[in-house]
Amino acid sequence: MGQSSAHREGTRSRVPHARELGWDDSLYEGDGSGPDGAGAGRGRNGHKSGHGGSGRRHGPPRKRTRPGGWRRALRWTAAGLAFLILGTAGAGYLYYRHLNGNIRSDARAGSDSGLKPKANGAGQTPLNILLIGSDSRNKPENVKLGGGKNEVGNKPLADVQMLLHVSADRKNASMLSIPRDTRVDIPECKDAKTGETYPKTNGIINESLGRGGPGCTLSTWEKLTGVYIDHWMTIDFSGVVSMADAIGGVDVCVKQNIWDRSTPAAHGGSGLKLTAGTHAVKGKQALQWLRTRHAFGSDLGRAEAQHMYLNSMIRTLKEQNVFTDTGRLTGLAEAATKSLEVSKEIGTVKKLFDLGMQLKSVPTNRMTMTTLPTLQDPTNINHLVINTPDADKLLSLLRDDVAFDKNGGKDDKKPSTKVSKDPAAAPGETSVKVLNGTGGDQAPVSGRAGAVAGLLGEKGYDKAEADQRQSPQPETTVTYPRAALEGDAQAVAKAVGIPVSAVKKSADVSEITVVVGADWREGGVYPKKDVPKAGDIPDTANAINGDKKDACMDVYAPYRW
């Protein structure tokens, strides 16, 4: 035992790394429970007794133990228990270190980040995580699972992209997919690993992953949605298989026999082959399900099938309650930490576990999967563009943290935005910078920043100036750099009819800044909008609720057998 047996009586051996394991080691120090503590040698009724009984003696007299004998016995017993505790705690810590060692991480964003949302009345903010499925063939196991030997060494494409939004009060969650061939504006991005900088471009969104890594894909989503994204997670082919095996099978359904294979009209295919009905898929078959596109008609059909799989997976995990099954939990932890690459802010087991706990509390009927509405690209039949009216309607719910479902009742009533108690300075003393953000999916309105700066001038803001830089974004915002300017910024917004909810603090500005978004392309007063209502999402979003257990995919006729 070495020195561990030499601890003085009345204390216990300190558990190594206790705080890292989530234990408060100090709780067990000097509690008086050792042999020399206040409770030493007392029986159940509090009477002193060397035998741990009630204090009465029964039967013939027994030989009295030497005064120090029972202390030595207890000391050796305590030493044995300490050894056991130290051993198991050390093993637990080593396993914790092992899991942390599995995790790969990288920079959160590849370009300037979006605006962080304001906290609600309880000080809570929404949680947004971008989930990215990579088609990388740069590992042998990925080539084996996904073919494409000629693509080894190529930059990966983000073929699956989903934004998970968990509401500020953690009572509902929404998932938003975007088809991989959708044309969008990709901002200038810098690869955190290589230092290479990629210029901004207008291209297919799945190319963003190869233009600076997951951080660039996150920046592209922030630019597209106007939503601040906290973290990203990526997974490749082999990671999907490992996770699917660890889960143990997820139920999916097809209405007809399906075989996703090469046909005279289309080369390739995932290889998925199932009979009509419900099947529990795992391993390679789960990957085939998630990759099937032709047999489900298009990328939109593939997104619907992926949503079905995720809904079913969440229900499965909730029903099985894996947190009470040590073997299952260990298997999932191994698979998850080996399969995922994450942004640095969540690059530990504890932080990933905490994220899981936040999502675990959301009921399945408060989870909704959707796809961002798109239209065929008029310049390329193989590509898509954003269906702006329907997409704006959906994204406004996301930006305002309004539930995609109607199952919340009174919980869906949003608290009113707080108006600052800080008095605003006189308009003539307030400096305001105005930028034109009317571009993006459509051409910017020339001179818009100057027009709004003129409107502010008419309201007494003589120091309002137009900035010639273009800053495309979906919605108009007013930002301020420090808390002392919140009242001033809200007064600027009120002067031209911008809602208080659009006023936010930002470290990216040095003075009050108005960005005239694509939602205000004309007119002298900011256009009033309907207040978003829970569940008010367009039909083109193809929504599916987490409680829908009878969802079943139609199979495109050429892929039936």
Secondary structure, 3 states (H helix, E strand, C coil): CHHHHHCCCCCCCCCCCCCCCCCCHHHHCCCCCCCCCCCCCECCCCCECCCCCCCCCCCCCCCCCCCCHHHHHHHHHHHHHHHHHHHHHHHHHHHHHHHHHHCEEECCCCCCCCCCCCCCCCCCCCEEEEEEEECCCCCHHHHHHHCCHHHCCCCCCEEEEEEEEECCCCCCEEEEECCCCEEEEECCEECCCCCCEECCEEEEHHHHHHCCCHHHHHHHHHHHHCCCCCEEEEECHHHHHHHHHHHCCEEEEECCCEECCCCCCCCCCCCCEECCEEEEECHHHHHHHHHCCHHHCCHHHHHHHHHHHHHHHHHHHHHHCHHHCHHHHHHHHHHHHHHEEEEHHHCCHHHHHHHHHHHHCCCHHHEEEEECCEEEECCEEEEEEECHHHHHHHHHHHHCCCCCCCCCHHHHCCCCCCCCCCCCCCHHHCCEEEEEECCCCCCCCCCHHHHHHHHHHHCCCCCEEEEEEECCCCCCEEEECCHHHHHHHHHHHHHCCCCHHHEEECCCCCCEEEEEECCCCCCCCCCCCCCCCCCCCCHHHCCEECCCCCCCECCCHHHCC
